[in-house]
Every structure is written in C-alpha cells, then in structure tokens.
C-alpha cells in the first residue's frame, strides 16, 4: 500500500493555472490512489478513473466526477466479483453525463473485459463482464459513445 498518494487533477488555461493548486482526492482506504484516465462531461465536468488499493490490498477502479472548479461531486468504486484486481483502460461520457469505464479485471488466472456505467449523479447503471474460455487474457483498449448513447469497446482477446 502507498500511503499519502492521492488522485489529482489540474486545470491550466493557456498555460496559466486556473486553480491555485492541483485538486486532490484520497479514497476512504487512504492507500494509494491515482487518476489515469479522464473524460470531459457536460458543463465542463471532468470524470477520472484510476486505481485505488482496496481493503484486500488489490486495486479497484475509483470513478470520480469533478466540477469545473475542481471539487469532487461524487466518488464511486468498482471491485470485480472475485476482488482480484481491476485496472481502467478507457473512459467515455455521453450527452446526458453518464460515464462508462472499460477495465481489465483479473478473475483467478484470467483477465476479463469489464464495462461499467454510472449516471451523471453517480448511480451505477450497469456492469457487463466479458470473458473467453479459460485460460484467457482479454484487454479493452478504447471506448466510444454513439449519438444514441450506445457504447462500443475495442481491445484484444487471447487464449493463453
């Protein structure tokens, strides 16, 4: 565990800081947080996903919604059903402000794709897990959202 590491965001405008300092957020576990993927939402809100060490010592996906002024509006976590470790690969936001993250989720000796979506207010809408016959490694690499708010994911799948 990495104590004292917090997820952060900053906002320069034409190279000049719009906030006096980077904004940070530390999860309730206070065990090392990061924000590695970002998407812009309606009203210049920002959604970040990263990794946060959970109660079992393995990484979960923290999803955060930040206001345009840098305040965290809500924070949620995704921990896969086997609690083995999750890592975000892509984030998209639709026109309604719903946010979707694609992640690699360890499932024993396998790696699955997981796609999770939350509403603009932070309510989990759905989670879909995709695996292949064991043993396998599946890794999403990108997401897009269509005008009808359908989500498309791309990535790779390999038998090992």
GUTORNU-608573 format. One record per residue (C-alpha): residue number from 1; residue in three letters; x negated, y negated, z. Coordinates in pm, 1 decimal. Example, Ala and Ser with C-alpha at 12.3 -4.5 7.8 and 13.67 -1.06 7.14 Angstrom:
! GUTORNU-608573
(nuti 1 'ALA' (-1230.0 450.0 780.0));
(nuti 2 'SER' (-1367.0 106.0 714.0));
END
This chain:
! GUTORNU-608573
(nuti 1 'UNK' (0.0 0.0 0.0));
(nuti 2 'UNK' (-114.3 -351.3 -76.8));
(nuti 3 'UNK' (-4.8 -587.1 198.8));
(nuti 4 'UNK' (27.3 -953.1 112.8));
(nuti 5 'UNK' (67.0 -915.6 -263.5));
(nuti 6 'UNK' (384.1 -1087.1 -381.4));
(nuti 7 'UNK' (559.8 -1117.2 -715.8));
(nuti 8 'UNK' (529.9 -1463.5 -861.0));
(nuti 9 'UNK' (646.7 -1696.6 -1134.9));
(nuti 10 'UNK' (535.7 -2038.0 -1252.1));
(nuti 11 'UNK' (665.9 -2296.9 -1494.3));
(nuti 12 'UNK' (431.1 -2521.7 -1690.7));
(nuti 13 'UNK' (588.6 -2771.7 -1932.0));
(nuti 14 'UNK' (345.4 -2892.4 -2198.5));
(nuti 15 'UNK' (66.5 -2767.6 -1974.2));
(nuti 16 'UNK' (185.6 -2960.8 -1669.2));
(nuti 17 'UNK' (322.3 -2766.1 -1369.9));
(nuti 18 'UNK' (698.1 -2826.9 -1339.6));
(nuti 19 'UNK' (695.1 -2670.2 -992.5));
(nuti 20 'UNK' (440.5 -2783.7 -733.0));
(nuti 21 'UNK' (311.5 -2423.7 -694.6));
(nuti 22 'UNK' (391.7 -2076.9 -828.3));
(nuti 23 'UNK' (709.1 -1936.1 -676.0));
(nuti 24 'UNK' (667.4 -1604.4 -497.0));
(nuti 25 'UNK' (885.8 -1325.1 -366.3));
(nuti 26 'UNK' (791.1 -1041.6 -132.0));
(nuti 27 'UNK' (1014.9 -736.8 -102.1));
(nuti 28 'UNK' (1152.1 -623.9 233.6));
(nuti 29 'UNK' (885.4 -349.7 240.0));
(nuti 30 'UNK' (606.3 -611.4 216.7));
(nuti 31 'UNK' (392.7 -352.9 45.2));
(nuti 32 'UNK' (260.7 -499.2 -275.1));
(nuti 33 'UNK' (488.7 -647.8 -536.7));
(nuti 34 'UNK' (435.8 -750.8 -895.2));
(nuti 35 'UNK' (631.1 -913.6 -1174.9));
(nuti 36 'UNK' (500.8 -777.6 -1505.6));
(nuti 37 'UNK' (796.4 -813.2 -1745.0));
(nuti 38 'UNK' (1013.7 -1120.4 -1799.9));
(nuti 39 'UNK' (1317.7 -1231.3 -1999.5));
(nuti 40 'UNK' (1491.8 -1566.5 -2030.5));
(nuti 41 'UNK' (1862.5 -1580.3 -1950.0));
(nuti 42 'UNK' (2144.9 -1833.4 -1990.2));
(nuti 43 'UNK' (2081.2 -2170.5 -1826.6));
(nuti 44 'UNK' (1705.6 -2108.5 -1830.9));
(nuti 45 'UNK' (1732.3 -1846.5 -1559.8));
(nuti 46 'UNK' (1442.3 -1602.8 -1555.6));
(nuti 47 'UNK' (1460.6 -1231.0 -1491.7));
(nuti 48 'UNK' (1148.6 -1045.0 -1383.5));
(nuti 49 'UNK' (1079.0 -676.4 -1334.7));
(nuti 50 'UNK' (766.2 -525.0 -1192.7));
(nuti 51 'UNK' (661.1 -268.5 -940.0));
(nuti 52 'UNK' (712.3 -262.1 -566.0));
(nuti 53 'UNK' (594.5 10.4 -333.2));
(nuti 54 'UNK' (897.3 169.1 -166.7));
(nuti 55 'UNK' (945.0 334.0 170.9));
(nuti 56 'UNK' (791.4 660.2 39.8));
(nuti 57 'UNK' (471.8 489.2 -81.0));
(nuti 58 'UNK' (559.7 521.3 -452.9));
(nuti 59 'UNK' (654.6 238.7 -690.9));
(nuti 60 'UNK' (1013.9 133.1 -753.6));
(nuti 61 'UNK' (1141.0 -124.0 -1004.2));
(nuti 62 'UNK' (1226.3 -459.0 -845.8));
(nuti 63 'UNK' (1453.3 -674.5 -1062.7));
(nuti 64 'UNK' (1482.3 -1042.0 -972.0));
(nuti 65 'UNK' (1683.9 -1331.3 -1106.3));
(nuti 66 'UNK' (1517.9 -1670.8 -1062.6));
(nuti 67 'UNK' (1688.7 -2008.1 -1112.9));
(nuti 68 'UNK' (1534.3 -2262.1 -1348.5));
(nuti 69 'UNK' (1399.5 -2438.4 -1038.4));
(nuti 70 'UNK' (1220.3 -2120.3 -925.6));
(nuti 71 'UNK' (1447.4 -1995.0 -648.2));
(nuti 72 'UNK' (1525.9 -1624.2 -630.9));
(nuti 73 'UNK' (1902.5 -1591.0 -683.2));
(nuti 74 'UNK' (1907.4 -1216.0 -624.2));
(nuti 75 'UNK' (1672.7 -921.2 -598.9));
(nuti 76 'UNK' (1758.7 -554.8 -661.7));
(nuti 77 'UNK' (1560.5 -230.4 -674.2));
(nuti 78 'UNK' (1578.2 81.1 -887.6));
(nuti 79 'UNK' (1436.8 400.7 -741.0));
(nuti 80 'UNK' (1481.8 708.5 -958.7));
(nuti 81 'UNK' (1672.8 1009.3 -823.9));
(nuti 82 'UNK' (1355.3 1204.7 -747.6));
(nuti 83 'UNK' (1186.2 899.6 -584.4));
(nuti 84 'UNK' (861.3 989.6 -765.4));
(nuti 85 'UNK' (770.5 651.0 -911.8));
(nuti 86 'UNK' (903.3 404.4 -1167.4));
(nuti 87 'UNK' (734.5 150.1 -1395.5));
(nuti 88 'UNK' (905.9 -117.2 -1610.8));
(nuti 89 'UNK' (825.5 -134.9 -1980.1));
(nuti 90 'UNK' (1074.0 -392.0 -2119.5));
(nuti 91 'UNK' (1347.3 -635.0 -2009.0));
(nuti 92 'UNK' (1628.7 -798.7 -2209.4));
(nuti 93 'UNK' (1913.9 -1032.0 -2119.0));
(nuti 94 'UNK' (2239.9 -1059.6 -2311.7));
(nuti 95 'UNK' (2450.3 -1371.7 -2373.7));
(nuti 96 'UNK' (2654.4 -1308.8 -2055.6));
(nuti 97 'UNK' (2340.8 -1294.0 -1841.0));
(nuti 98 'UNK' (2347.2 -916.6 -1791.0));
(nuti 99 'UNK' (1991.7 -787.8 -1761.0));
(nuti 100 'UNK' (1864.9 -447.5 -1872.8));
(nuti 101 'UNK' (1528.6 -287.7 -1798.0));
(nuti 102 'UNK' (1371.1 18.5 -1959.6));
(nuti 103 'UNK' (1130.8 208.1 -1743.5));
(nuti 104 'UNK' (920.1 518.5 -1720.4));
(nuti 105 'UNK' (1045.0 728.2 -1430.8));
(nuti 106 'UNK' (847.7 1022.9 -1301.1));
(nuti 107 'UNK' (1054.6 1335.1 -1247.1));
(nuti 108 'UNK' (829.1 1600.1 -1095.4));
(nuti 109 'UNK' (573.5 1672.4 -1369.7));
(nuti 110 'UNK' (782.4 1499.2 -1638.3));
(nuti 111 'UNK' (813.5 1135.8 -1740.8));
(nuti 112 'UNK' (1165.1 1022.6 -1841.2));
(nuti 113 'UNK' (1305.8 708.8 -2000.8));
(nuti 114 'UNK' (1545.8 522.6 -1776.8));
(nuti 115 'UNK' (1753.7 226.7 -1888.7));
(nuti 116 'UNK' (1926.6 30.7 -1608.7));
(nuti 117 'UNK' (2158.5 -269.1 -1640.2));
(nuti 118 'UNK' (2273.9 -527.1 -1383.5));
(nuti 119 'UNK' (2535.6 -801.0 -1421.1));
(nuti 120 'UNK' (2445.2 -1169.7 -1405.0));
(nuti 121 'UNK' (2549.7 -1161.0 -1038.1));
(nuti 122 'UNK' (2324.5 -862.7 -959.5));
(nuti 123 'UNK' (2579.3 -579.0 -956.8));
(nuti 124 'UNK' (2436.9 -257.3 -1102.9));
(nuti 125 'UNK' (2645.4 -181.1 -1412.0));
(nuti 126 'UNK' (2491.6 148.8 -1520.5));
(nuti 127 'UNK' (2177.9 361.4 -1536.6));
(nuti 128 'UNK' (2100.0 616.6 -1807.2));
(nuti 129 'UNK' (1819.6 869.3 -1781.9));
(nuti 130 'UNK' (1676.8 1042.6 -2088.0));
(nuti 131 'UNK' (1450.1 1344.3 -2069.5));
(nuti 132 'UNK' (1342.9 1622.0 -2302.2));
(nuti 133 'UNK' (1280.9 1988.2 -2236.9));
(nuti 134 'UNK' (1012.8 2038.8 -1971.7));
(nuti 135 'UNK' (731.2 1958.0 -1969.2));
(nuti 136 'UNK' (754.8 1620.9 -2140.0));
(nuti 137 'UNK' (638.9 1261.8 -2139.3));
(nuti 138 'UNK' (883.5 1000.6 -2261.0));
(nuti 139 'UNK' (792.8 633.8 -2255.6));
(nuti 140 'UNK' (1011.9 342.4 -2366.0));
(nuti 141 'UNK' (819.7 54.4 -2518.5));
(nuti 142 'UNK' (1076.8 -211.6 -2604.5));
(nuti 143 'UNK' (1442.3 -315.6 -2585.7));
(nuti 144 'UNK' (1665.2 -542.5 -2791.0));
(nuti 145 'UNK' (2020.9 -654.5 -2732.0));
(nuti 146 'UNK' (2266.9 -689.2 -3020.6));
(nuti 147 'UNK' (2533.6 -958.8 -3063.5));
(nuti 148 'UNK' (2796.6 -713.1 -2931.2));
(nuti 149 'UNK' (2570.0 -661.7 -2623.4));
(nuti 150 'UNK' (2470.9 -308.2 -2726.4));
(nuti 151 'UNK' (2123.4 -214.0 -2608.1));
(nuti 152 'UNK' (1866.8 -48.1 -2833.6));
(nuti 153 'UNK' (1549.8 108.7 -2694.1));
(nuti 154 'UNK' (1240.9 234.1 -2869.6));
(nuti 155 'UNK' (944.9 430.5 -2744.3));
(nuti 156 'UNK' (774.4 763.8 -2770.4));
(nuti 157 'UNK' (850.1 1118.3 -2666.1));
(nuti 158 'UNK' (601.5 1401.1 -2645.8));
(nuti 159 'UNK' (604.5 1757.0 -2525.4));
(nuti 160 'UNK' (302.3 1833.3 -2309.3));
END
